[in-house]
């Protein structure tokens, strides 16, 4: 038992050992009592130790099985969230390096992020609460600083710099 490191696994093993330790002698007594004539008349089916044993065994098997799966799924979700968070941090670092390289202003950075998401200049103006002309001017300045002619080239340039 000392070689088992996880407390949950220890609990499972301990529970099943208790079940075995209790039911093996009970089943032995049950089968021996069926040979005694007095008990044959009183308990024609015995003490039903075997069906009860199987019921209890299956109940605990299902209980521990579902707990294991639940813990497993939760650990996968936590790992995925952690990995996603680390990827976001890494992307932010790379994105900031791109912004620093071309010396974009904070507003131009916001416009670039919206352009990459597929926003049009009209949508950008509504999102950032600026006029359509200002959004288009920011786009023009971004293209000039980056040396590109359109959104696609800007996105490709950002990918190349990753």
Phi and psi in degrees as GROMACS dihedral restraints (atoms count N, CA, C in turn):
[ dihedral_restraints ]
;  ai    aj    ak    al  type     phi  dphi    fc
    3     4     5     6     1   -70.9    20    10
    4     5     6     7     1   -24.1    20    10
    6     7     8     9     1   -74.5    20    10
    7     8     9    10     1   -18.0    20    10
    9    10    11    12     1   -82.5    20    10
   10    11    12    13     1   118.5    20    10
   12    13    14    15     1   -90.0    20    10
   13    14    15    16     1   -34.4    20    10
   15    16    17    18     1   -79.3    20    10
   16    17    18    19     1   128.6    20    10
   18    19    20    21     1   -62.4    20    10
   19    20    21    22     1   -34.7    20    10
   21    22    23    24     1   -65.2    20    10
   22    23    24    25     1   -41.0    20    10
   24    25    26    27     1   -67.2    20    10
   25    26    27    28     1   -38.8    20    10
   27    28    29    30     1   -60.0    20    10
   28    29    30    31     1   -42.4    20    10
   30    31    32    33     1   -62.4    20    10
   31    32    33    34     1   -42.6    20    10
   33    34    35    36     1   -62.4    20    10
   34    35    36    37     1   -49.8    20    10
   36    37    38    39     1   -61.6    20    10
   37    38    39    40     1   -43.4    20    10
   39    40    41    42     1   -61.0    20    10
   40    41    42    43     1   -43.3    20    10
   42    43    44    45     1   -61.9    20    10
   43    44    45    46     1   -46.2    20    10
   45    46    47    48     1   -68.7    20    10
   46    47    48    49     1   -33.7    20    10
   48    49    50    51     1   -66.2    20    10
   49    50    51    52     1   -38.1    20    10
   51    52    53    54     1   -63.9    20    10
   52    53    54    55     1   -43.4    20    10
   54    55    56    57     1   -59.4    20    10
   55    56    57    58     1   -49.3    20    10
   57    58    59    60     1   -61.5    20    10
   58    59    60    61     1   -45.3    20    10
   60    61    62    63     1   -61.9    20    10
   61    62    63    64     1   -31.5    20    10
   63    64    65    66     1   -83.4    20    10
   64    65    66    67     1   -42.6    20    10
   66    67    68    69     1   -85.3    20    10
   67    68    69    70     1   -28.2    20    10
   69    70    71    72     1   -60.8    20    10
   70    71    72    73     1   -49.8    20    10
   72    73    74    75     1   -64.1    20    10
   73    74    75    76     1   -36.7    20    10
   75    76    77    78     1   -63.3    20    10
   76    77    78    79     1   -42.1    20    10
   78    79    80    81     1   -66.7    20    10
   79    80    81    82     1   -38.0    20    10
   81    82    83    84     1   -61.1    20    10
   82    83    84    85     1   -47.1    20    10
   84    85    86    87     1   -63.0    20    10
   85    86    87    88     1   -41.5    20    10
   87    88    89    90     1   -59.5    20    10
   88    89    90    91     1   -48.1    20    10
   90    91    92    93     1   -67.5    20    10
   91    92    93    94     1   -35.4    20    10
   93    94    95    96     1   -72.2    20    10
   94    95    96    97     1   -36.0    20    10
   96    97    98    99     1   -68.3    20    10
   97    98    99   100     1   -24.0    20    10
   99   100   101   102     1   -68.4    20    10
  100   101   102   103     1   -18.4    20    10
  102   103   104   105     1   -84.0    20    10
  103   104   105   106     1   -16.5    20    10
  105   106   107   108     1   -83.1    20    10
  106   107   108   109     1   125.7    20    10
  108   109   110   111     1   -58.7    20    10
  109   110   111   112     1   -37.1    20    10
  111   112   113   114     1   -62.6    20    10
  112   113   114   115     1   -41.7    20    10
  114   115   116   117     1   -75.9    20    10
  115   116   117   118     1   -25.4    20    10
  117   118   119   120     1   -64.4    20    10
  118   119   120   121     1   -37.0    20    10
  120   121   122   123     1   -77.3    20    10
  121   122   123   124     1   -39.4    20    10
  123   124   125   126     1   -74.3    20    10
  124   125   126   127     1   -43.8    20    10
  126   127   128   129     1  -121.9    20    10
  127   128   129   130     1    82.1    20    10
  129   130   131   132     1   -63.0    20    10
  130   131   132   133     1   -25.6    20    10
  132   133   134   135     1  -103.3    20    10
  133   134   135   136     1    12.3    20    10
  135   136   137   138     1    78.5    20    10
  136   137   138   139     1  -163.8    20    10
  138   139   140   141     1   -89.4    20    10
  139   140   141   142     1     5.0    20    10
  141   142   143   144     1    59.3    20    10
  142   143   144   145     1    32.5    20    10
  144   145   146   147     1   -66.9    20    10
  145   146   147   148     1   -35.7    20    10
  147   148   149   150     1   -68.6    20    10
  148   149   150   151     1   -49.1    20    10
  150   151   152   153     1   -62.0    20    10
  151   152   153   154     1   -37.8    20    10
  153   154   155   156     1   -66.1    20    10
  154   155   156   157     1   -40.8    20    10
  156   157   158   159     1   -58.6    20    10
  157   158   159   160     1   -47.5    20    10
  159   160   161   162     1   -63.4    20    10
  160   161   162   163     1   -38.0    20    10
  162   163   164   165     1   -62.5    20    10
  163   164   165   166     1   -50.0    20    10
  165   166   167   168     1   -63.7    20    10
  166   167   168   169     1   -43.3    20    10
  168   169   170   171     1   -58.9    20    10
  169   170   171   172     1   -47.0    20    10
  171   172   173   174     1   -66.5    20    10
  172   173   174   175     1   -39.2    20    10
  174   175   176   177     1   -59.2    20    10
  175   176   177   178     1   -50.5    20    10
  177   178   179   180     1   -68.3    20    10
  178   179   180   181     1   -33.8    20    10
  180   181   182   183     1   -61.8    20    10
  181   182   183   184     1   -46.3    20    10
  183   184   185   186     1   -65.3    20    10
  184   185   186   187     1   -42.7    20    10
  186   187   188   189     1   -59.5    20    10
  187   188   189   190     1   -51.9    20    10
  189   190   191   192     1   -70.1    20    10
  190   191   192   193     1   -33.7    20    10
  192   193   194   195     1   -63.0    20    10
  193   194   195   196     1   -46.8    20    10
  195   196   197   198     1   -65.8    20    10
  196   197   198   199     1   -38.5    20    10
  198   199   200   201     1   -62.8    20    10
  199   200   201   202     1   -42.0    20    10
  201   202   203   204     1   -61.7    20    10
  202   203   204   205     1   -47.7    20    10
  204   205   206   207     1   -63.3    20    10
  205   206   207   208     1   -39.9    20    10
  207   208   209   210     1   -61.6    20    10
  208   209   210   211     1   -46.6    20    10
  210   211   212   213     1   -64.0    20    10
  211   212   213   214     1   -38.7    20    10
  213   214   215   216     1   -63.6    20    10
  214   215   216   217     1   -45.8    20    10
  216   217   218   219     1   -63.7    20    10
  217   218   219   220     1   -43.0    20    10
  219   220   221   222     1   -62.2    20    10
  220   221   222   223     1   -39.7    20    10
  222   223   224   225     1   -66.9    20    10
  223   224   225   226     1   -36.4    20    10
  225   226   227   228     1   -65.4    20    10
  226   227   228   229     1   -42.6    20    10
  228   229   230   231     1   -63.7    20    10
  229   230   231   232     1   -44.3    20    10
  231   232   233   234     1   -63.0    20    10
  232   233   234   235     1   -40.1    20    10
  234   235   236   237     1   -64.6    20    10
  235   236   237   238     1   -43.2    20    10
  237   238   239   240     1   -63.5    20    10
  238   239   240   241     1   -42.4    20    10
  240   241   242   243     1   -64.3    20    10
  241   242   243   244     1   -41.0    20    10
  243   244   245   246     1   -64.9    20    10
  244   245   246   247     1   -45.1    20    10
  246   247   248   249     1   -63.2    20    10
  247   248   249   250     1   -41.8    20    10
  249   250   251   252     1   -62.2    20    10
  250   251   252   253     1   -39.8    20    10
  252   253   254   255     1   -65.5    20    10
  253   254   255   256     1   -42.6    20    10
  255   256   257   258     1   -65.5    20    10
  256   257   258   259     1   -39.0    20    10
  258   259   260   261     1   -62.7    20    10
  259   260   261   262     1   -41.3    20    10
  261   262   263   264     1   -62.1    20    10
  262   263   264   265     1   -42.8    20    10
  264   265   266   267     1   -62.2    20    10
  265   266   267   268     1   -42.6    20    10
  267   268   269   270     1   -64.4    20    10
  268   269   270   271     1   -43.6    20    10
  270   271   272   273     1   -62.8    20    10
  271   272   273   274     1   -39.8    20    10
  273   274   275   276     1   -61.9    20    10
  274   275   276   277     1   -41.0    20    10
  276   277   278   279     1   -62.9    20    10
  277   278   279   280     1   -45.4    20    10
  279   280   281   282     1   -65.7    20    10
  280   281   282   283     1   -40.5    20    10
  282   283   284   285     1   -63.9    20    10
  283   284   285   286     1   -43.5    20    10
  285   286   287   288     1   -62.7    20    10
  286   287   288   289     1   -38.4    20    10
  288   289   290   291     1   -62.8    20    10
  289   290   291   292     1   -41.1    20    10
  291   292   293   294     1   -62.5    20    10
  292   293   294   295     1   -45.1    20    10
  294   295   296   297     1   -63.3    20    10
  295   296   297   298     1   -40.6    20    10
  297   298   299   300     1   -67.5    20    10
  298   299   300   301     1   -37.5    20    10
  300   301   302   303     1   -61.3    20    10
  301   302   303   304     1   -40.9    20    10
  303   304   305   306     1   -99.2    20    10
  304   305   306   307     1     3.8    20    10
  306   307   308   309     1    53.4    20    10
  307   308   309   310     1    52.5    20    10
  309   310   311   312     1   -78.9    20    10
  310   311   312   313     1   145.1    20    10
  312   313   314   315     1   -74.9    20    10
  313   314   315   316     1   168.2    20    10
  315   316   317   318     1   -60.3    20    10
  316   317   318   319     1   -41.2    20    10
  318   319   320   321     1   -66.1    20    10
  319   320   321   322     1   -39.5    20    10
  321   322   323   324     1   -65.4    20    10
  322   323   324   325     1   -35.5    20    10
  324   325   326   327     1   -62.1    20    10
  325   326   327   328     1   -43.2    20    10
  327   328   329   330     1   -62.1    20    10
  328   329   330   331     1   -42.0    20    10
  330   331   332   333     1   -64.8    20    10
  331   332   333   334     1   -41.3    20    10
  333   334   335   336     1   -61.3    20    10
  334   335   336   337     1   -44.7    20    10
  336   337   338   339     1   -61.3    20    10
  337   338   339   340     1   -37.4    20    10
  339   340   341   342     1   -74.2    20    10
  340   341   342   343     1   -37.3    20    10
  342   343   344   345     1   -60.9    20    10
  343   344   345   346     1   -42.8    20    10
  345   346   347   348     1   -64.7    20    10
  346   347   348   349     1   -32.0    20    10
  348   349   350   351     1   -75.4    20    10
  349   350   351   352     1    -6.7    20    10
  351   352   353   354     1    97.9    20    10
  352   353   354   355     1    11.8    20    10
  354   355   356   357     1   -70.6    20    10
  355   356   357   358     1   146.1    20    10
  357   358   359   360     1   -87.0    20    10
  358   359   360   361     1   169.9    20    10
  360   361   362   363     1   -63.2    20    10
  361   362   363   364     1   -33.7    20    10
  363   364   365   366     1   -64.8    20    10
  364   365   366   367     1   -44.2    20    10
  366   367   368   369     1   -66.2    20    10
  367   368   369   370     1   -38.1    20    10
  369   370   371   372     1   -63.7    20    10
  370   371   372   373     1   -42.9    20    10
  372   373   374   375     1   -62.8    20    10
  373   374   375   376     1   -38.5    20    10
  375   376   377   378     1   -69.8    20    10
  376   377   378   379     1   -40.2    20    10
  378   379   380   381     1   -66.8    20    10
  379   380   381   382     1   -43.4    20    10
  381   382   383   384     1   -93.6    20    10
  382   383   384   385     1    -0.3    20    10
  384   385   386   387     1    55.5    20    10
  385   386   387   388     1    56.1    20    10
  387   388   389   390     1  -132.5    20    10
  388   389   390   391     1   168.5    20    10
  390   391   392   393     1   -75.1    20    10
  391   392   393   394     1   161.6    20    10
  393   394   395   396     1   -60.4    20    10
  394   395   396   397     1   -42.5    20    10
  396   397   398   399     1   -62.3    20    10
  397   398   399   400     1   -40.6    20    10
  399   400   401   402     1   -64.9    20    10
  400   401   402   403     1   -42.0    20    10
  402   403   404   405     1   -61.9    20    10
  403   404   405   406     1   -42.9    20    10
  405   406   407   408     1   -66.1    20    10
  406   407   408   409     1   -38.5    20    10
  408   409   410   411     1   -64.0    20    10
  409   410   411   412     1   -42.4    20    10
  411   412   413   414     1   -59.2    20    10
  412   413   414   415     1   -43.0    20    10
  414   415   416   417     1   -60.5    20    10
  415   416   417   418     1   -44.4    20    10
  417   418   419   420     1   -61.1    20    10
  418   419   420   421     1   -46.6    20    10
  420   421   422   423     1   -61.7    20    10
  421   422   423   424     1   -39.4    20    10
  423   424   425   426     1   -61.5    20    10
  424   425   426   427     1   -47.8    20    10
  426   427   428   429     1   -62.5    20    10
  427   428   429   430     1   -38.8    20    10
  429   430   431   432     1   -65.2    20    10
  430   431   432   433     1   -47.0    20    10
  432   433   434   435     1   -64.0    20    10
  433   434   435   436     1   -39.3    20    10
  435   436   437   438     1   -83.5    20    10
  436   437   438   439     1   -16.3    20    10
  438   439   440   441     1    74.1    20    10
  439   440   441   442     1    35.5    20    10
  441   442   443   444     1  -120.8    20    10
  442   443   444   445     1   168.5    20    10
  444   445   446   447     1  -109.2    20    10
  445   446   447   448     1   -16.4    20    10
  447   448   449   450     1  -157.8    20    10
  448   449   450   451     1   179.7    20    10
  450   451   452   453     1   -59.7    20    10
  451   452   453   454     1   -42.7    20    10
  453   454   455   456     1   -61.2    20    10
  454   455   456   457     1   -45.3    20    10
  456   457   458   459     1   -65.3    20    10
  457   458   459   460     1   -35.8    20    10
  459   460   461   462     1   -64.0    20    10
  460   461   462   463     1   -45.7    20    10
  462   463   464   465     1   -63.4    20    10
  463   464   465   466     1   -43.3    20    10
  465   466   467   468     1   -62.2    20    10
  466   467   468   469     1   -39.6    20    10
  468   469   470   471     1   -63.3    20    10
  469   470   471   472     1   -40.9    20    10
  471   472   473   474     1   -64.1    20    10
  472   473   474   475     1   -40.7    20    10
  474   475   476   477     1   -65.9    20    10
  475   476   477   478     1   -38.5    20    10
  477   478   479   480     1   -65.3    20    10
  478   479   480   481     1   -33.0    20    10
  480   481   482   483     1   -80.4    20    10
  481   482   483   484     1    -8.1    20    10
